[in-house]
Amino acid sequence: MKYFFTICSLTLLLQSCTIALPAMVTSAAKANGSAYSHQEYMKRVTTKRQVVQVFGSPSKKETIEGLELWYYDKGTRSYAYTTGTANTNLNSNYRGGIDANTNASVGSSTNTYDKYVEFQFVNDKVVNWRSRGVDYGKQASAAAGSLMGGLIIDMGLGIYGMCWAIRNDPELACY
């Protein structure tokens, strides 16, 4: 019986590998630079030449008080929703009549905003950027294969350990 409880405890401890392995893969991806935020991506672009290489020709150019602005139009995003209510009141009177009163109201709204990226230059250097409605970040994701692989390995080790414990513990042997 002592082997059985030892193997059960070890099996439960090994189950944490199915969580630890994807976490290690994700943190390794962040460490080697394959995952980055939108802000980190935008900060990598530091000159006009790099901006043109990454984003192409701007949709619009302006110069305001020595500050050159490049605007990249990325489209429009719209959200629409409709709401409504209906109330019905039924009243009966002692003469056998019924009074019905119904009120209904419907409202709708649409919100629209532009998606854009804007760069601000002094000479050839990017001094500031703004964006709305776009996200150039790349998230690290743990592969489903590593999660399933860890689970299969843990289950296999657990089953093997249970069989070994049953085979080697005389109290658990089936005769």
C-alpha contacts under 8 A as a table, 3 or more apart, distances in Angstrom:
res1	aa1	res2	aa2	distance
1	M	4	F	5.15
1	M	5	F	6.63
1	M	169	D	6.21
1	M	171	E	6.03
1	M	172	L	6.56
2	K	5	F	5.56
2	K	6	T	6.30
2	K	169	D	7.83
3	Y	6	T	5.09
3	Y	7	I	6.07
3	Y	165	A	5.29
3	Y	168	N	7.92
3	Y	169	D	6.58
4	F	7	I	5.28
4	F	8	C	6.18
4	F	162	M	6.64
4	F	165	A	5.19
4	F	166	I	6.88
4	F	169	D	7.63
5	F	8	C	4.99
5	F	9	S	6.11
6	T	9	S	5.18
6	T	10	L	6.25
7	I	10	L	5.07
7	I	11	T	6.04
7	I	158	G	7.44
7	I	161	G	5.72
7	I	162	M	6.32
7	I	165	A	6.95
8	C	11	T	5.09
8	C	12	L	6.35
8	C	158	G	7.49
8	C	161	G	7.98
8	C	162	M	7.27
9	S	12	L	5.25
9	S	13	L	6.34
10	L	13	L	5.02
10	L	14	L	6.16
10	L	158	G	7.95
11	T	14	L	5.13
11	T	15	Q	6.48
11	T	154	D	7.18
11	T	155	M	7.98
11	T	157	L	7.27
11	T	158	G	5.01
11	T	161	G	7.79
12	L	15	Q	5.28
12	L	16	S	7.57
13	L	16	S	5.98
14	L	17	C	5.67
14	L	154	D	6.04
15	Q	18	T	5.89
15	Q	19	I	7.74
15	Q	151	L	7.24
15	Q	154	D	5.93
16	S	19	I	5.33
16	S	20	A	6.11
17	C	20	A	4.84
17	C	21	L	5.75
17	C	150	G	6.22
17	C	151	L	7.81
17	C	154	D	7.55
18	T	21	L	5.88
18	T	22	P	7.10
18	T	147	L	5.59
18	T	148	M	7.63
18	T	149	G	7.97
18	T	150	G	4.71
18	T	151	L	5.46
18	T	154	D	7.71
19	I	22	P	5.96
19	I	23	A	6.45
19	I	147	L	7.36
20	A	23	A	5.11
20	A	24	M	6.10
21	L	24	M	5.11
21	L	25	V	6.24
21	L	146	S	7.03
21	L	147	L	7.22
21	L	150	G	7.25
22	P	25	V	4.96
22	P	26	T	6.11
22	P	142	A	4.99
22	P	143	A	7.16
22	P	146	S	6.39
22	P	147	L	6.18
23	A	26	T	5.12
23	A	27	S	6.18
23	A	142	A	7.15
24	M	27	S	5.20
24	M	28	A	5.97
25	V	28	A	5.10
25	V	29	A	6.18
25	V	142	A	6.06
26	T	29	A	5.13
26	T	30	K	6.39
26	T	140	A	5.57
26	T	141	S	5.91
26	T	142	A	5.58
27	S	30	K	5.05
27	S	31	A	6.10
28	A	31	A	4.94
28	A	32	N	6.20
29	A	32	N	5.37
29	A	33	G	6.36
29	A	34	S	5.35
29	A	35	A	6.02
29	A	140	A	5.97
30	K	33	G	5.33
30	K	34	S	5.96
30	K	35	A	4.86
30	K	36	Y	7.09
30	K	140	A	6.56
31	A	34	S	7.74
32	N	35	A	7.93
33	G	36	Y	6.72
34	S	138	K	7.50
34	S	140	A	6.98
35	A	137	G	7.55
35	A	138	K	5.16
35	A	139	Q	5.05
35	A	140	A	4.98
36	Y	40	E	6.02
36	Y	41	Y	6.62
36	Y	137	G	5.47
36	Y	138	K	5.29
36	Y	139	Q	6.39
37	S	40	E	5.16
37	S	41	Y	6.29
37	S	136	Y	7.39
37	S	137	G	4.26
37	S	138	K	6.28
37	S	139	Q	7.37
38	H	41	Y	5.15
38	H	42	M	6.22
38	H	135	D	5.57
38	H	136	Y	4.94
38	H	137	G	3.98
38	H	138	K	7.60
39	Q	42	M	5.18
39	Q	43	K	6.14
39	Q	137	G	7.52
40	E	43	K	5.19
40	E	44	R	6.54
40	E	137	G	7.66
41	Y	44	R	5.42
41	Y	45	V	7.43
41	Y	136	Y	6.61
41	Y	137	G	6.36
42	M	45	V	5.71
42	M	129	W	7.70
42	M	136	Y	7.83
43	K	46	T	6.74
45	V	50	Q	5.72
45	V	51	V	6.04
45	V	126	V	7.54
46	T	50	Q	6.71
46	T	51	V	7.50
46	T	125	K	5.89
46	T	126	V	5.05
46	T	127	V	7.96
47	T	50	Q	5.28
47	T	51	V	6.32
47	T	124	D	5.67
47	T	125	K	4.67
47	T	126	V	5.54
48	K	51	V	5.02
48	K	52	V	6.25
48	K	121	F	7.73
48	K	124	D	5.63
48	K	125	K	6.52
48	K	126	V	7.03
49	R	52	V	5.23
49	R	53	Q	6.22
50	Q	53	Q	4.94
50	Q	54	V	6.11
51	V	54	V	5.25
51	V	55	F	5.70
51	V	56	G	7.05
52	V	55	F	5.33
52	V	56	G	4.36
52	V	57	S	5.85
52	V	58	P	7.85
53	Q	56	G	5.77
55	F	58	P	7.57
55	F	72	Y	7.91
58	P	61	K	6.81
58	P	70	W	5.82
58	P	71	Y	5.67
58	P	72	Y	5.12
58	P	73	D	7.98
59	S	70	W	7.54
59	S	71	Y	5.70
59	S	72	Y	4.97
59	S	73	D	5.96
60	K	70	W	5.97
60	K	71	Y	5.08
60	K	72	Y	6.85
61	K	68	E	7.30
61	K	69	L	5.64
61	K	70	W	4.70
61	K	71	Y	6.25
62	E	68	E	5.83
62	E	69	L	5.05
62	E	70	W	6.64
63	T	66	G	6.20
63	T	67	L	5.50
63	T	68	E	4.35
63	T	69	L	5.96
64	I	67	L	5.19
64	I	68	E	6.45
64	I	69	L	7.64
66	G	122	V	7.19
67	L	120	Q	6.49
67	L	121	F	5.89
67	L	122	V	5.70
68	E	120	Q	5.66
68	E	121	F	5.02
68	E	122	V	6.51
69	L	118	E	6.85
69	L	119	F	5.75
69	L	120	Q	4.68
69	L	121	F	6.41
70	W	118	E	5.60
70	W	119	F	5.20
70	W	120	Q	6.54
71	Y	116	Y	7.14
71	Y	117	V	6.05
71	Y	118	E	4.52
71	Y	119	F	6.64
72	Y	116	Y	5.55
72	Y	117	V	5.08
72	Y	118	E	6.11
73	D	114	D	7.65
73	D	115	K	6.47
73	D	116	Y	4.78
73	D	117	V	6.82
74	K	114	D	7.43
74	K	115	K	4.97
74	K	116	Y	4.97
74	K	117	V	7.40
74	K	134	V	7.93
75	G	114	D	6.06
75	G	115	K	5.33
75	G	116	Y	7.22
76	T	112	T	6.93
76	T	113	Y	5.80
76	T	114	D	4.45
76	T	115	K	5.52
77	R	112	T	5.70
77	R	113	Y	5.61
77	R	114	D	6.31
77	R	115	K	6.87
77	R	133	G	7.80
78	S	110	T	6.80
78	S	111	N	5.56
78	S	112	T	4.29
78	S	113	Y	6.61
79	Y	110	T	5.61
79	Y	111	N	5.15
79	Y	112	T	6.43
80	A	108	S	7.39
80	A	109	S	5.71
80	A	110	T	4.22
80	A	111	N	6.33
81	Y	108	S	5.73
81	Y	109	S	5.63
81	Y	110	T	6.56
82	T	106	V	7.33
82	T	107	G	5.76
82	T	108	S	4.11
82	T	109	S	6.45
83	T	106	V	5.83
83	T	107	G	5.29
83	T	108	S	6.07
84	G	104	A	7.46
84	G	105	S	5.57
84	G	106	V	4.13
84	G	107	G	6.06
85	T	104	A	5.71
85	T	105	S	5.48
85	T	106	V	6.55
86	A	102	T	7.20
86	A	103	N	5.72
86	A	104	A	4.25
86	A	105	S	6.53
87	N	102	T	5.62
87	N	103	N	5.19
87	N	104	A	6.34
88	T	100	A	7.09
88	T	101	N	5.67
88	T	102	T	4.33
88	T	103	N	6.46
89	N	100	A	5.76
89	N	101	N	5.15
89	N	102	T	6.41
90	L	98	I	6.89
90	L	99	D	5.79
90	L	100	A	4.71
90	L	101	N	6.61
91	N	98	I	5.64
91	N	99	D	5.06
91	N	100	A	6.51
92	S	96	G	6.73
92	S	97	G	5.70
92	S	98	I	4.34
92	S	99	D	6.14
93	N	96	G	5.81
93	N	97	G	5.52
93	N	98	I	6.42
93	N	99	D	7.99
94	Y	97	G	7.31
114	D	132	R	7.36
114	D	133	G	7.34
115	K	131	S	7.45
115	K	132	R	5.21
115	K	133	G	4.66
115	K	134	V	6.43
116	Y	131	S	5.48
116	Y	132	R	5.44
116	Y	133	G	6.81
116	Y	134	V	7.12
117	V	129	W	7.38
117	V	130	R	5.87
117	V	131	S	4.30
117	V	132	R	6.69
117	V	134	V	7.80
118	E	129	W	5.50
118	E	130	R	5.14
118	E	131	S	6.12
119	F	126	V	6.64
119	F	127	V	7.88
119	F	128	N	6.10
119	F	129	W	4.41
119	F	130	R	6.62
120	Q	126	V	5.76
120	Q	127	V	5.76
120	Q	128	N	5.12
120	Q	129	W	5.90
121	F	124	D	6.28
121	F	125	K	5.41
121	F	126	V	4.59
121	F	127	V	5.50
121	F	128	N	7.20
122	V	125	K	5.62
122	V	126	V	6.71
122	V	127	V	6.53
126	V	129	W	7.46
131	S	134	V	6.70
142	A	146	S	7.16
142	A	147	L	7.62
143	A	146	S	5.48
143	A	147	L	6.81
144	A	147	L	5.14
144	A	148	M	6.16
145	G	148	M	5.13
145	G	149	G	5.75
146	S	149	G	4.93
146	S	150	G	6.06
147	L	150	G	5.28
147	L	151	L	6.29
148	M	151	L	4.99
148	M	152	I	6.08
149	G	152	I	5.19
149	G	153	I	6.15
150	G	153	I	5.18
150	G	154	D	6.07
151	L	154	D	5.14
151	L	155	M	6.09
152	I	155	M	5.15
152	I	156	G	6.03
153	I	156	G	5.12
153	I	157	L	6.14
154	D	157	L	5.19
154	D	158	G	6.05
155	M	158	G	4.99
155	M	159	I	6.10
156	G	159	I	5.25
156	G	160	Y	6.08
157	L	160	Y	5.09
157	L	161	G	5.99
158	G	161	G	5.08
158	G	162	M	6.16
159	I	162	M	5.11
159	I	163	C	6.20
160	Y	163	C	5.20
160	Y	164	W	6.12
161	G	164	W	5.03
161	G	165	A	6.08
162	M	165	A	5.07
162	M	166	I	6.15
163	C	166	I	5.16
163	C	167	R	6.05
164	W	167	R	5.12
164	W	168	N	6.08
165	A	168	N	5.27
165	A	169	D	5.79
166	I	169	D	5.47
166	I	170	P	7.77
166	I	172	L	5.43
166	I	173	A	5.98
167	R	170	P	7.64
167	R	172	L	7.71
167	R	173	A	6.39
168	N	173	A	7.86
169	D	172	L	5.59
169	D	173	A	6.48
170	P	173	A	5.17
